[in-house]
């Protein structure tokens, strides 16, 4: 098995009875990326990344490093 390296960014994490997590995962250098909206999706991406990771468009390269603020009014439940 060949080791792989990914950058995982967590943008939102909530606790409680049903914890939720959301963020993005990308390869070093930002060539490929994917978003996830749950821990299940993150595990699926890490398990078999090829179907999920998409090439990052050059025009979006600077936007990928920008962190969007979490706003309570956007939270579910």
Phi and psi in degrees as a GROMACS rama.xvg file:
@    title "Ramachandran Plot"
@    xaxis  label "Phi"
@    yaxis  label "Psi"
@TYPE xy
-90.9889  127.734  UNK-2
-63.9852  143.406  UNK-3
-124.038  149.404  UNK-4
-119.043  134.131  UNK-5
-134.842  152.829  UNK-6
-105.22  122.171  UNK-7
-111.711  124.348  UNK-8
-112.278  125.876  UNK-9
-99.7547  119.207  UNK-10
-99.0386  -26.5738  UNK-11
-148.982  135.457  UNK-12
-145.181  128.856  UNK-13
-123.99  151.687  UNK-14
-100.011  -158.466  UNK-15
101.334  -167.153  UNK-16
-64.2126  -35.1952  UNK-17
-124.028  82.4938  UNK-18
-61.7731  143.574  UNK-19
-126.819  152.758  UNK-20
-143.817  144.386  UNK-21
-146.394  147.958  UNK-22
174.894  -155.141  UNK-23
-139.596  158.561  UNK-24
-132.046  139.011  UNK-25
-147.129  163.485  UNK-26
-82.8456  154.069  UNK-27
-56.7121  136.116  UNK-28
92.0833  -12.1091  UNK-29
73.0966  23.5604  UNK-30
-71.5952  -35.878  UNK-31
-131  143.895  UNK-32
-150.588  164.633  UNK-33
-155.875  152.635  UNK-34
-104.746  156.427  UNK-35
-139.231  149.898  UNK-36
-121.087  8.09742  UNK-37
-161.204  163.776  UNK-38
-63.9981  -34.507  UNK-39
-61.4517  -42.9154  UNK-40
-65.9075  -41.1642  UNK-41
-61.3741  -44.1397  UNK-42
-63.1168  -39.7896  UNK-43
-63.5084  -42.0821  UNK-44
-63.5587  -44.6162  UNK-45
-68.2335  -30.4497  UNK-46
-70.1511  -43.9458  UNK-47
-142.031  82.9103  UNK-48
-68.665  -29.3237  UNK-49
-54.0372  -46.0553  UNK-50
-67.8859  -20.4061  UNK-51
-98.1179  -40.8513  UNK-52
-71.7023  126.483  UNK-53
-115.418  149.46  UNK-54
-61.491  138.261  UNK-55
-84.8236  125.875  UNK-56
-64.9982  139.553  UNK-57
-55.6396  -34.6733  UNK-58
-70.3615  -19.6132  UNK-59
-96.3242  -0.0444103  UNK-60
-59.867  -41.6422  UNK-61
-74.4768  -29.4629  UNK-62
-71.0105  -25.6573  UNK-63
-68.4102  -24.4945  UNK-64
-89.2754  -3.20656  UNK-65
-87.0413  124.975  UNK-66
-90.0985  125.397  UNK-67
-85.177  132.71  UNK-68
-68.2655  143.297  UNK-69
-81.7095  132.162  UNK-70
-120.701  128.413  UNK-71
-57.1175  -35.8308  UNK-72
-66.2312  -18.0421  UNK-73
-88.2328  -6.40743  UNK-74
-74.7492  144.206  UNK-75
-85.0201  150.665  UNK-76
